[in-house]
Amino acid sequence: MIWSPPLLLRCQYWLPRKLNLLQSIHQYFELSGTFPDFEPMHVFFVNLLGSVVVIWSLLRVIHPEPRYGIYDAVCRFMFSIAMAWVLFGGQGTGILWFFLIPEITWGVVQLVGYKRIGQVDAVTLTGSSGSGDMAANG
């Protein structure tokens, strides 16, 4: 994916339509809060964060290392804290719940998975699989 001015211009027209969909969902469920008016600065931040997510996703696919999972989980909790701050501070919209709950859920799943991998690695490294010392058996 190459970011270019034509792509950014398409995003500028595509994003408001998607935000209109979110606004419609927000109004349909009569959620709390309001949506801000969409401005060009929003396009900048959407593209900035989108670029970071694309690069991070490529890194995770090309180099699927467990240590990246812990970073991913920490980032999910950081995003969750930011969403909760806005949501509970009265500045956000109730539709954030649809983003907050999955972020927290996947963060917990990643941490549990990382802990399990860590336990497997510890058993492998120490050789304590129940068959005694590996060096003594060799």
C-alpha positions as CSV (number, residue, x, y, z in Angstrom):
1,M,0.0,0.0,0.0
2,I,1.4,3.3,-1.0
3,W,0.2,6.5,0.5
4,S,-0.1,9.2,-2.1
5,P,-2.0,12.5,-2.4
6,P,-4.7,10.9,-4.7
7,L,-5.2,8.2,-2.0
8,L,-5.4,10.8,0.7
9,L,-8.0,12.8,-1.3
10,R,-10.1,9.6,-1.7
11,C,-9.9,9.0,2.0
12,Q,-11.1,12.6,2.6
13,Y,-14.3,11.8,0.7
14,W,-14.6,8.2,1.9
15,L,-14.1,8.8,5.6
16,P,-17.1,11.2,6.1
17,R,-19.4,8.6,4.6
18,K,-18.2,6.0,7.1
19,L,-18.5,8.5,9.9
20,N,-22.1,9.2,8.7
21,L,-22.8,5.5,9.1
22,L,-21.4,5.5,12.6
23,Q,-23.5,8.6,13.4
24,S,-26.6,6.8,12.0
25,I,-25.9,3.8,14.3
26,H,-25.3,6.2,17.2
27,Q,-28.7,7.9,16.6
28,Y,-30.5,4.6,16.0
29,F,-29.5,3.2,19.4
30,E,-29.9,6.6,21.1
31,L,-26.4,6.5,22.6
32,S,-25.0,9.2,24.8
33,G,-22.7,12.0,23.5
34,T,-22.3,13.6,20.1
35,F,-20.0,13.3,17.1
36,P,-17.8,16.2,16.3
37,D,-18.0,17.8,12.9
38,F,-15.6,16.2,10.5
39,E,-12.6,18.4,9.6
40,P,-9.5,18.0,7.4
41,M,-7.3,17.5,10.6
42,H,-9.3,14.3,11.2
43,V,-8.1,13.0,7.9
44,F,-4.5,13.6,8.9
45,F,-4.9,11.7,12.2
46,V,-6.8,8.8,10.6
47,N,-4.1,8.5,8.0
48,L,-1.3,8.8,10.5
49,L,-2.7,6.1,12.8
50,G,-3.7,4.0,9.8
51,S,-0.1,4.0,8.6
52,V,1.1,2.9,12.0
53,V,-1.4,0.1,12.1
54,V,-0.5,-1.1,8.6
55,I,3.2,-1.2,9.3
56,W,2.7,-2.9,12.7
57,S,0.4,-5.5,11.0
58,L,3.0,-6.2,8.3
59,L,5.6,-6.7,11.0
60,R,3.4,-9.1,12.9
61,V,2.7,-11.1,9.7
62,I,6.3,-11.2,8.4
63,H,7.9,-11.8,11.8
64,P,5.3,-13.5,14.1
65,E,7.3,-13.4,17.3
66,P,5.6,-13.9,20.7
67,R,7.3,-10.8,22.1
68,Y,5.4,-8.6,19.6
69,G,2.2,-10.0,21.1
70,I,3.0,-8.5,24.5
71,Y,3.7,-5.1,22.8
72,D,0.4,-5.5,20.9
73,A,-1.5,-6.2,24.2
74,V,0.0,-3.2,25.9
75,C,-0.9,-1.0,23.0
76,R,-4.5,-2.3,23.1
77,F,-4.7,-1.4,26.8
78,M,-3.3,2.0,26.1
79,F,-6.0,2.6,23.4
80,S,-8.6,1.2,25.8
81,I,-7.5,3.6,28.5
82,A,-7.8,6.5,26.1
83,M,-11.2,5.4,24.9
84,A,-12.4,4.9,28.5
85,W,-11.1,8.3,29.5
86,V,-13.1,10.0,26.7
87,L,-16.1,7.8,27.3
88,F,-16.3,8.3,31.1
89,G,-15.3,11.9,30.9
90,G,-18.4,12.7,29.0
91,Q,-16.6,13.9,25.9
92,G,-17.2,10.8,23.7
93,T,-20.1,9.0,22.2
94,G,-21.7,5.8,23.5
95,I,-20.6,4.0,20.3
96,L,-17.1,3.8,21.8
97,W,-18.4,0.8,23.8
98,F,-18.4,-1.1,20.4
99,F,-14.6,-0.4,20.2
100,L,-13.6,-0.5,23.8
101,I,-15.0,-4.0,24.7
102,P,-13.2,-5.8,21.8
103,E,-9.9,-3.9,22.5
104,I,-9.9,-5.0,26.2
105,T,-11.0,-8.5,25.3
106,W,-8.2,-9.0,22.7
107,G,-5.7,-7.5,25.0
108,V,-6.6,-10.0,27.7
109,V,-6.5,-12.9,25.2
110,Q,-3.0,-11.8,24.0
111,L,-1.7,-11.5,27.5
112,V,-3.0,-14.9,28.4
113,G,-1.5,-16.4,25.3
114,Y,1.8,-14.7,26.0
115,K,1.8,-16.1,29.5
116,R,1.1,-19.6,28.3
117,I,3.9,-19.3,25.7
118,G,6.2,-18.0,28.4
119,Q,5.4,-21.1,30.6
120,V,6.1,-23.4,27.7
121,D,9.4,-21.7,27.0
122,A,10.4,-21.9,30.6
123,V,9.7,-25.6,30.7
124,T,11.6,-26.1,27.4
125,L,14.6,-24.1,28.6
126,T,14.9,-25.7,32.0
127,G,14.2,-29.2,30.6
128,S,11.8,-29.9,33.4
129,S,9.3,-31.9,31.4
130,G,9.1,-34.6,34.0
131,S,11.8,-36.9,32.6
132,G,14.6,-35.6,34.7
133,D,17.6,-33.5,33.6
134,M,18.2,-33.5,29.9
135,A,22.0,-33.4,30.3
136,A,21.9,-36.4,32.6
137,N,19.8,-38.4,30.2
138,G,21.9,-37.7,27.1
